[in-house]
Amino acid sequence: MRIRVKDILDMLAGGATEAQILQDFPYLEREDIQAACEYAAQYVNHPVVTAGK
């Protein structure tokens, strides 16, 4: 089974704990939740460019 990174992040953002997610999706492991967070952190990691005066 597969679950999207977005789904995991949405659950966490909505207040679900890792334990709740793992209970609802028994085929997931704690490492899967960590990997989703790490992926998201890398995805949004981009340089900020500011315009000079």
PDB file with one MODEL, atoms N, CA, C and O in Angstrom:
MODEL        1
ATOM      1  N   MET A   1       0.841  -1.174   0.000  1.00  0.00           N
ATOM      2  CA  MET A   1       0.000   0.000   0.000  1.00  0.00           C
ATOM      3  C   MET A   1       0.888   1.240   0.000  1.00  0.00           C
ATOM      4  O   MET A   1       2.022   1.217   0.478  1.00  0.00           O
ATOM      5  N   ARG A   2       0.361   2.285  -0.530  1.00  0.00           N
ATOM      6  CA  ARG A   2       1.088   3.539  -0.574  1.00  0.00           C
ATOM      7  C   ARG A   2       0.244   4.646   0.027  1.00  0.00           C
ATOM      8  O   ARG A   2      -0.985   4.623  -0.033  1.00  0.00           O
ATOM      9  N   ILE A   3       0.917   5.590   0.595  1.00  0.00           N
ATOM     10  CA  ILE A   3       0.265   6.791   1.090  1.00  0.00           C
ATOM     11  C   ILE A   3       1.144   7.966   0.672  1.00  0.00           C
ATOM     12  O   ILE A   3       2.370   7.880   0.734  1.00  0.00           O
ATOM     13  N   ARG A   4       0.522   9.054   0.249  1.00  0.00           N
ATOM     14  CA  ARG A   4       1.286  10.196  -0.238  1.00  0.00           C
ATOM     15  C   ARG A   4       1.936  10.950   0.922  1.00  0.00           C
ATOM     16  O   ARG A   4       1.424  10.972   2.041  1.00  0.00           O
ATOM     17  N   VAL A   5       3.075  11.564   0.621  1.00  0.00           N
ATOM     18  CA  VAL A   5       3.755  12.406   1.602  1.00  0.00           C
ATOM     19  C   VAL A   5       2.789  13.484   2.081  1.00  0.00           C
ATOM     20  O   VAL A   5       2.720  13.775   3.276  1.00  0.00           O
ATOM     21  N   LYS A   6       2.049  14.074   1.156  1.00  0.00           N
ATOM     22  CA  LYS A   6       1.091  15.123   1.504  1.00  0.00           C
ATOM     23  C   LYS A   6       0.071  14.635   2.524  1.00  0.00           C
ATOM     24  O   LYS A   6      -0.291  15.374   3.440  1.00  0.00           O
ATOM     25  N   ASP A   7      -0.392  13.404   2.374  1.00  0.00           N
ATOM     26  CA  ASP A   7      -1.376  12.871   3.319  1.00  0.00           C
ATOM     27  C   ASP A   7      -0.795  12.783   4.727  1.00  0.00           C
ATOM     28  O   ASP A   7      -1.460  13.124   5.704  1.00  0.00           O
ATOM     29  N   ILE A   8       0.446  12.324   4.820  1.00  0.00           N
ATOM     30  CA  ILE A   8       1.094  12.236   6.130  1.00  0.00           C
ATOM     31  C   ILE A   8       1.264  13.626   6.725  1.00  0.00           C
ATOM     32  O   ILE A   8       0.968  13.843   7.900  1.00  0.00           O
ATOM     33  N   LEU A   9       1.741  14.569   5.913  1.00  0.00           N
ATOM     34  CA  LEU A   9       1.933  15.929   6.401  1.00  0.00           C
ATOM     35  C   LEU A   9       0.610  16.571   6.803  1.00  0.00           C
ATOM     36  O   LEU A   9       0.549  17.285   7.804  1.00  0.00           O
ATOM     37  N   ASP A  10      -0.438  16.327   6.043  1.00  0.00           N
ATOM     38  CA  ASP A  10      -1.761  16.863   6.389  1.00  0.00           C
ATOM     39  C   ASP A  10      -2.236  16.321   7.732  1.00  0.00           C
ATOM     40  O   ASP A  10      -2.797  17.060   8.541  1.00  0.00           O
ATOM     41  N   MET A  11      -2.012  15.039   7.965  1.00  0.00           N
ATOM     42  CA  MET A  11      -2.421  14.450   9.241  1.00  0.00           C
ATOM     43  C   MET A  11      -1.635  15.063  10.399  1.00  0.00           C
ATOM     44  O   MET A  11      -2.208  15.398  11.436  1.00  0.00           O
ATOM     45  N   LEU A  12      -0.322  15.208  10.217  1.00  0.00           N
ATOM     46  CA  LEU A  12       0.501  15.816  11.261  1.00  0.00           C
ATOM     47  C   LEU A  12       0.089  17.267  11.503  1.00  0.00           C
ATOM     48  O   LEU A  12      -0.018  17.705  12.648  1.00  0.00           O
ATOM     49  N   ALA A  13      -0.141  18.010  10.416  1.00  0.00           N
ATOM     50  CA  ALA A  13      -0.555  19.408  10.541  1.00  0.00           C
ATOM     51  C   ALA A  13      -1.923  19.525  11.209  1.00  0.00           C
ATOM     52  O   ALA A  13      -2.214  20.517  11.877  1.00  0.00           O
ATOM     53  N   GLY A  14      -2.745  18.520  11.025  1.00  0.00           N
ATOM     54  CA  GLY A  14      -4.068  18.510  11.632  1.00  0.00           C
ATOM     55  C   GLY A  14      -4.072  18.088  13.087  1.00  0.00           C
ATOM     56  O   GLY A  14      -5.121  18.048  13.728  1.00  0.00           O
ATOM     57  N   GLY A  15      -2.882  17.770  13.611  1.00  0.00           N
ATOM     58  CA  GLY A  15      -2.793  17.428  15.034  1.00  0.00           C
ATOM     59  C   GLY A  15      -2.656  15.958  15.333  1.00  0.00           C
ATOM     60  O   GLY A  15      -2.567  15.579  16.501  1.00  0.00           O
ATOM     61  N   ALA A  16      -2.636  15.116  14.320  1.00  0.00           N
ATOM     62  CA  ALA A  16      -2.481  13.670  14.562  1.00  0.00           C
ATOM     63  C   ALA A  16      -1.067  13.390  15.056  1.00  0.00           C
ATOM     64  O   ALA A  16      -0.106  14.005  14.593  1.00  0.00           O
ATOM     65  N   THR A  17      -0.948  12.477  15.981  1.00  0.00           N
ATOM     66  CA  THR A  17       0.362  12.068  16.465  1.00  0.00           C
ATOM     67  C   THR A  17       0.883  10.930  15.600  1.00  0.00           C
ATOM     68  O   THR A  17       0.134  10.305  14.849  1.00  0.00           O
ATOM     69  N   GLU A  18       2.179  10.676  15.719  1.00  0.00           N
ATOM     70  CA  GLU A  18       2.748   9.530  14.998  1.00  0.00           C
ATOM     71  C   GLU A  18       2.024   8.250  15.394  1.00  0.00           C
ATOM     72  O   GLU A  18       1.721   7.411  14.545  1.00  0.00           O
ATOM     73  N   ALA A  19       1.752   8.108  16.671  1.00  0.00           N
ATOM     74  CA  ALA A  19       1.080   6.893  17.167  1.00  0.00           C
ATOM     75  C   ALA A  19      -0.291   6.731  16.522  1.00  0.00           C
ATOM     76  O   ALA A  19      -0.673   5.621  16.153  1.00  0.00           O
ATOM     77  N   GLN A  20      -1.035   7.828  16.381  1.00  0.00           N
ATOM     78  CA  GLN A  20      -2.363   7.757  15.763  1.00  0.00           C
ATOM     79  C   GLN A  20      -2.258   7.368  14.296  1.00  0.00           C
ATOM     80  O   GLN A  20      -3.038   6.549  13.809  1.00  0.00           O
ATOM     81  N   ILE A  21      -1.300   7.951  13.596  1.00  0.00           N
ATOM     82  CA  ILE A  21      -1.118   7.630  12.185  1.00  0.00           C
ATOM     83  C   ILE A  21      -0.740   6.167  12.024  1.00  0.00           C
ATOM     84  O   ILE A  21      -1.273   5.475  11.156  1.00  0.00           O
ATOM     85  N   LEU A  22       0.176   5.698  12.856  1.00  0.00           N
ATOM     86  CA  LEU A  22       0.602   4.295  12.771  1.00  0.00           C
ATOM     87  C   LEU A  22      -0.538   3.337  13.111  1.00  0.00           C
ATOM     88  O   LEU A  22      -0.614   2.237  12.564  1.00  0.00           O
ATOM     89  N   GLN A  23      -1.410   3.753  14.002  1.00  0.00           N
ATOM     90  CA  GLN A  23      -2.563   2.909  14.343  1.00  0.00           C
ATOM     91  C   GLN A  23      -3.549   2.857  13.175  1.00  0.00           C
ATOM     92  O   GLN A  23      -4.096   1.799  12.866  1.00  0.00           O
ATOM     93  N   ASP A  24      -3.774   4.003  12.529  1.00  0.00           N
ATOM     94  CA  ASP A  24      -4.719   4.065  11.410  1.00  0.00           C
ATOM     95  C   ASP A  24      -4.175   3.418  10.141  1.00  0.00           C
ATOM     96  O   ASP A  24      -4.936   2.934   9.303  1.00  0.00           O
ATOM     97  N   PHE A  25      -2.845   3.415  10.011  1.00  0.00           N
ATOM     98  CA  PHE A  25      -2.193   2.858   8.823  1.00  0.00           C
ATOM     99  C   PHE A  25      -1.115   1.877   9.275  1.00  0.00           C
ATOM    100  O   PHE A  25       0.070   2.212   9.275  1.00  0.00           O
ATOM    101  N   PRO A  26      -1.519   0.670   9.657  1.00  0.00           N
ATOM    102  CA  PRO A  26      -0.585  -0.284  10.258  1.00  0.00           C
ATOM    103  C   PRO A  26       0.547  -0.734   9.331  1.00  0.00           C
ATOM    104  O   PRO A  26       1.537  -1.293   9.804  1.00  0.00           O
ATOM    105  N   TYR A  27       0.426  -0.507   8.050  1.00  0.00           N
ATOM    106  CA  TYR A  27       1.498  -0.890   7.128  1.00  0.00           C
ATOM    107  C   TYR A  27       2.610   0.160   7.107  1.00  0.00           C
ATOM    108  O   TYR A  27       3.669  -0.082   6.527  1.00  0.00           O
ATOM    109  N   LEU A  28       2.386   1.326   7.733  1.00  0.00           N
ATOM    110  CA  LEU A  28       3.430   2.339   7.843  1.00  0.00           C
ATOM    111  C   LEU A  28       4.318   2.052   9.044  1.00  0.00           C
ATOM    112  O   LEU A  28       3.909   1.384   9.994  1.00  0.00           O
ATOM    113  N   GLU A  29       5.525   2.562   8.987  1.00  0.00           N
ATOM    114  CA  GLU A  29       6.445   2.483  10.113  1.00  0.00           C
ATOM    115  C   GLU A  29       6.855   3.896  10.486  1.00  0.00           C
ATOM    116  O   GLU A  29       6.709   4.828   9.696  1.00  0.00           O
ATOM    117  N   ARG A  30       7.366   4.044  11.693  1.00  0.00           N
ATOM    118  CA  ARG A  30       7.794   5.359  12.164  1.00  0.00           C
ATOM    119  C   ARG A  30       8.777   6.001  11.180  1.00  0.00           C
ATOM    120  O   ARG A  30       8.737   7.209  10.946  1.00  0.00           O
ATOM    121  N   GLU A  31       9.637   5.197  10.624  1.00  0.00           N
ATOM    122  CA  GLU A  31      10.627   5.693   9.669  1.00  0.00           C
ATOM    123  C   GLU A  31       9.967   6.284   8.424  1.00  0.00           C
ATOM    124  O   GLU A  31      10.515   7.201   7.812  1.00  0.00           O
ATOM    125  N   ASP A  32       8.797   5.769   8.044  1.00  0.00           N
ATOM    126  CA  ASP A  32       8.076   6.308   6.892  1.00  0.00           C
ATOM    127  C   ASP A  32       7.614   7.736   7.168  1.00  0.00           C
ATOM    128  O   ASP A  32       7.681   8.594   6.288  1.00  0.00           O
ATOM    129  N   ILE A  33       7.149   7.989   8.382  1.00  0.00           N
ATOM    130  CA  ILE A  33       6.698   9.326   8.758  1.00  0.00           C
ATOM    131  C   ILE A  33       7.894  10.275   8.787  1.00  0.00           C
ATOM    132  O   ILE A  33       7.800  11.409   8.316  1.00  0.00           O
ATOM    133  N   GLN A  34       9.005   9.819   9.334  1.00  0.00           N
ATOM    134  CA  GLN A  34      10.214  10.629   9.368  1.00  0.00           C
ATOM    135  C   GLN A  34      10.690  10.931   7.952  1.00  0.00           C
ATOM    136  O   GLN A  34      11.091  12.058   7.659  1.00  0.00           O
ATOM    137  N   ALA A  35      10.648   9.945   7.084  1.00  0.00           N
ATOM    138  CA  ALA A  35      11.079  10.138   5.699  1.00  0.00           C
ATOM    139  C   ALA A  35      10.190  11.161   4.991  1.00  0.00           C
ATOM    140  O   ALA A  35      10.685  11.959   4.195  1.00  0.00           O
ATOM    141  N   ALA A  36       8.894  11.146   5.269  1.00  0.00           N
ATOM    142  CA  ALA A  36       7.978  12.117   4.666  1.00  0.00           C
ATOM    143  C   ALA A  36       8.339  13.529   5.114  1.00  0.00           C
ATOM    144  O   ALA A  36       8.325  14.461   4.310  1.00  0.00           O
ATOM    145  N   CYS A  37       8.661  13.688   6.392  1.00  0.00           N
ATOM    146  CA  CYS A  37       9.044  15.004   6.912  1.00  0.00           C
ATOM    147  C   CYS A  37      10.371  15.460   6.319  1.00  0.00           C
ATOM    148  O   CYS A  37      10.527  16.628   5.964  1.00  0.00           O
ATOM    149  N   GLU A  38      11.320  14.549   6.210  1.00  0.00           N
ATOM    150  CA  GLU A  38      12.615  14.884   5.624  1.00  0.00           C
ATOM    151  C   GLU A  38      12.462  15.275   4.152  1.00  0.00           C
ATOM    152  O   GLU A  38      13.094  16.224   3.688  1.00  0.00           O
ATOM    153  N   TYR A  39      11.626  14.546   3.430  1.00  0.00           N
ATOM    154  CA  TYR A  39      11.378  14.864   2.024  1.00  0.00           C
ATOM    155  C   TYR A  39      10.788  16.268   1.896  1.00  0.00           C
ATOM    156  O   TYR A  39      11.220  17.059   1.057  1.00  0.00           O
ATOM    157  N   ALA A  40       9.807  16.565   2.728  1.00  0.00           N
ATOM    158  CA  ALA A  40       9.162  17.878   2.678  1.00  0.00           C
ATOM    159  C   ALA A  40      10.155  18.982   3.009  1.00  0.00           C
ATOM    160  O   ALA A  40      10.138  20.039   2.377  1.00  0.00           O
ATOM    161  N   ALA A  41      11.015  18.751   3.986  1.00  0.00           N
ATOM    162  CA  ALA A  41      12.007  19.756   4.365  1.00  0.00           C
ATOM    163  C   ALA A  41      12.960  20.029   3.201  1.00  0.00           C
ATOM    164  O   ALA A  41      13.312  21.181   2.949  1.00  0.00           O
ATOM    165  N   GLN A  42      13.369  19.000   2.505  1.00  0.00           N
ATOM    166  CA  GLN A  42      14.254  19.182   1.349  1.00  0.00           C
ATOM    167  C   GLN A  42      13.524  19.847   0.192  1.00  0.00           C
ATOM    168  O   GLN A  42      14.112  20.643  -0.540  1.00  0.00           O
ATOM    169  N   TYR A  43      12.256  19.526   0.027  1.00  0.00           N
ATOM    170  CA  TYR A  43      11.473  20.071  -1.074  1.00  0.00           C
ATOM    171  C   TYR A  43      11.317  21.586  -0.952  1.00  0.00           C
ATOM    172  O   TYR A  43      11.362  22.300  -1.953  1.00  0.00           O
ATOM    173  N   VAL A  44      11.135  22.070   0.265  1.00  0.00           N
ATOM    174  CA  VAL A  44      10.918  23.505   0.461  1.00  0.00           C
ATOM    175  C   VAL A  44      12.223  24.243   0.735  1.00  0.00           C
ATOM    176  O   VAL A  44      12.209  25.456   0.946  1.00  0.00           O
ATOM    177  N   ASN A  45      13.332  23.547   0.736  1.00  0.00           N
ATOM    178  CA  ASN A  45      14.625  24.162   0.979  1.00  0.00           C
ATOM    179  C   ASN A  45      15.142  24.762  -0.336  1.00  0.00           C
ATOM    180  O   ASN A  45      15.663  24.058  -1.200  1.00  0.00           O
ATOM    181  N   HIS A  46      14.983  26.064  -0.455  1.00  0.00           N
ATOM    182  CA  HIS A  46      15.439  26.743  -1.657  1.00  0.00           C
ATOM    183  C   HIS A  46      16.036  28.085  -1.265  1.00  0.00           C
ATOM    184  O   HIS A  46      15.676  28.646  -0.230  1.00  0.00           O
ATOM    185  N   PRO A  47      16.928  28.596  -2.069  1.00  0.00           N
ATOM    186  CA  PRO A  47      17.515  29.899  -1.737  1.00  0.00           C
ATOM    187  C   PRO A  47      16.491  31.018  -1.856  1.00  0.00           C
ATOM    188  O   PRO A  47      15.582  30.973  -2.685  1.00  0.00           O
ATOM    189  N   VAL A  48      16.660  32.000  -1.024  1.00  0.00           N
ATOM    190  CA  VAL A  48      15.793  33.184  -1.068  1.00  0.00           C
ATOM    191  C   VAL A  48      16.571  34.290  -1.776  1.00  0.00           C
ATOM    192  O   VAL A  48      17.673  34.657  -1.368  1.00  0.00           O
ATOM    193  N   VAL A  49      15.989  34.798  -2.815  1.00  0.00           N
ATOM    194  CA  VAL A  49      16.620  35.865  -3.585  1.00  0.00           C
ATOM    195  C   VAL A  49      15.896  37.158  -3.254  1.00  0.00           C
ATOM    196  O   VAL A  49      14.671  37.243  -3.353  1.00  0.00           O
ATOM    197  N   THR A  50      16.666  38.165  -2.861  1.00  0.00           N
ATOM    198  CA  THR A  50      16.068  39.463  -2.563  1.00  0.00           C
ATOM    199  C   THR A  50      16.605  40.490  -3.552  1.00  0.00           C
ATOM    200  O   THR A  50      17.758  40.426  -3.979  1.00  0.00           O
ATOM    201  N   ALA A  51      15.772  41.405  -3.892  1.00  0.00           N
ATOM    202  CA  ALA A  51      16.167  42.462  -4.835  1.00  0.00           C
ATOM    203  C   ALA A  51      17.003  43.495  -4.108  1.00  0.00           C
ATOM    204  O   ALA A  51      16.666  43.894  -2.993  1.00  0.00           O
ATOM    205  N   GLY A  52      18.079  43.929  -4.719  1.00  0.00           N
ATOM    206  CA  GLY A  52      18.925  44.963  -4.130  1.00  0.00           C
ATOM    207  C   GLY A  52      18.277  46.331  -4.246  1.00  0.00           C
ATOM    208  O   GLY A  52      17.393  46.549  -5.074  1.00  0.00           O
ATOM    209  N   LYS A  53      18.733  47.250  -3.399  1.00  0.00           N
ATOM    210  CA  LYS A  53      18.193  48.615  -3.442  1.00  0.00           C
ATOM    211  C   LYS A  53      18.910  49.463  -4.445  1.00  0.00           C
ATOM    212  O   LYS A  53      18.581  50.638  -4.609  1.00  0.00           O
TER     213      LYS A  53
ENDMDL
END
